[in-house]
Amino acid sequence: MIGVPCWAVLRRLLVFSVLLCIVLGLPAAGAWADEPAGPVAVADVRGPLDQRGLDFLRDVVRNETAQLIVLKLDNPGIASGDPSELYEAIEQSTVPVVAWVGPDGATAFGGAARLLRLVAVAGAAQGARIGYFSPEVAGTPPVDLSDAEAWGLLDRAVTISDPETLAAVTVVEPTIGQFIAALDGMAVTTSAGDVVLETAMEVTFEDGTVATVSSVDVRFLKPTLLTRFLRLGVRPDAAFFFMMVGLAAAAFEFYAAGAGVAAAVAALALFLAGYGFATLPMSWPAVAAAVLGIGLYTWDFQRQDLGLRSVLGTILMVWGGFAFTTARPQFGTNVWAVALTVVAVMLFYLFAMTTIVRSRFGTPTIGRQHLVGRPGVAASVLEPDGVVVVDGAKWRARAHRAAGIEPGAAVEVLSVSGITLEVAPQEAPLEGSRDGKPD
């Protein structure tokens, strides 16, 4: 008699527990259903793509945790490197990957344009340019791009104005935020299956107007500081600029015999230019012409006569800047960037270099020709060029009869050539002299 009521009680407790779990679980289920969609990751790397840029995009596609990955493109192509791993990562991604070429004036050429054919949705801003699919990697032979031929953009580019401009570009929005919002409700295919994007919501204002706004957090991802620093020289304009600045600063350091600041600037600028040379498809005759041009400027400066050689040097620098790479029209230097760089070099040699060097080596008490026969002291090793001190002033000097004059050795001025003194070692040390000046 006792067992029956006990089983009944247990059965009632079990039913009550199940009902209690259901009731308590309803708020949690509702909260889960209302949970906002995950963030959107925007990978932003501009300029010609090198291996560092390709690796950055690949790592974002492979490793980023988000509901959507957006590749923000403004790339005239792939300058160097192997993009196959990036292409494979996009095709195998379980997260939807889309691409947007923008803002106005942005480009997607060569291998960068191929990304538009691999992603789930391709978009662009009005005024963006897409095309020049061949070569895929600058400086390499053309590859089989039959699908690109269907776009009709193997050797030309189009400027996007609306979704009718290019069938493959289905979303045309002026900003990245509007592009993300426009993706709301789209069903896209990934390697894990179809996904419906949730990126926007409708908001009703007090006046009754309804607007669609982004409903997700957007994270902008950029390469590391080191990668961004190195990539300063990957544009042809930038590589040309850094090369010219580096050579001009090196010439200044040679003639000014300063504390080494110009040498540090020259080393940094030439390092960035060298990274650009290693990345871009260079036209080495054009590089040689630009170097020869600045060499002619230096020659005229040495003779204190900026004349015919300087005119020829200007022509060589301008031609070298315009023909700096071999991958036009994907990679080409901007006309204004080249012109401003050459004008800056001209003004530097014409005014800054002449004024600073004259003030550094000049002396207010005597003319240069009066220096002939004056004694001095070597301030550095002359092999055969170096620096000497004459009457308390530093001068650039060249050993006339022998090289290897050691610092502190007594010298005598034989002649003056521009701002350089021709010197020779004295037969015997100067007696009773200090820093090249008789006591």
Secondary structure, 3 states (H helix, E strand, C coil): CCHHHHHHHHHHHHHHHHHHHHHHHHHHHHHHHCCCCCCEEEEECCCCECHHHHHHHHHHHHHCCCCEEEEEECECCECCCCCHHHHHHHHHCCCCEEEEECCCCCEEEHHHHHHHHHCCEEEECCCCEEECCCCCECCCCCCCCHHHHHHCCCCCEEECCCCCCCCCCCEECCCHHHHHHHCCCCEEEECCEEEECCCEEEEECCCCCEEEEECCCEEEECCCHHHHHHHHHCCHHHHHHHHHHHHHHHHHHHHHCCCCHHHHHHHHHHHHHHHHHHHCCECHHHHHHHHHHHHHHHHHHHCCCCCHHHHHHHHHHHHHHHCCECCCCCCCCCHHHHHHHHHHHHHHHHHHHHHHHHHHHCCCCCCHHHHCCCEEEECCCECCEEEEEECCEEEEEEECCCCCECCCCEEEEEEEECCEEEEEECCCCCCCEECCEEC
